[in-house]
Amino acid sequence: MNKIIRIKEVTSRTGLSKSYIYALAKEDKFPKSIRLIKGGAAVGWLESSINDWISDCIANQENA
């Protein structure tokens, strides 16, 4: 089951700031957020997407 996590959890897991997360997402270097309410400002991320992104960062570091 996919769990949706909010920005506070994403920043905690990644160690990145909120503004840097949004900048990376804009450059397609971070998973895109999901709008939680149609027409609303609330967004979240699929936990699995964040976990995959973190795993990719670790793998890229090990291969460098």
N, C-alpha and C positions, 0 to 999 in steps of 0.2 A: 504494500500500500504506500502510495506517495504522500508524504507529509509536506505541508507548506510551512516554511519558516519565514519569519519577519526579519527586517534589516538588523535589529539588535543581535539576533542569533547569528546572522551571516557575518557581521563584523567580529563577533566573538570567535567564531570558528576559523575565520580566515586571517584575523589580525590586521585587516585592512580598514581604513576609514570609510565612512559612508560615501563621502564625495569621490574617493578613489574607486570604489566599487562601481558607482554610476558612470564614472569616466571610462573605466575598462569595458563596461557593458556597451557603452556608446560606440567603442572601437571594436566590438565583437570579440573581445578578449576575456569576457566573463559571461556567465549565463544570464539571459534576459529575465527580468522580473515578470511576474504574472499579476495582472490586475485582479484584485479580489472582489471588487464590487463594480458592476458595470457603470461607467460614468464617474466612478469615485476615485479617490487618490490612494486608497489603500492597496499596497502591493506586497507580494511575497515571492519566495523562490522555492522551487522544488528541492527538498532536502537531498534527493538523489543527484540532482544536477550540481549542487554545491559540493557534495562528497566526491563526485567524479572530477570536478575541477581541481579540488585539493589533491586527489590522487594523481592527476596529470602533472601538476606542479612538482610533486615529489618524484615522479618518474623522470621528468625532464631534468631535474636536478641531479639524479643518479646517473643519467646518461651524458651529462655535460663533462 
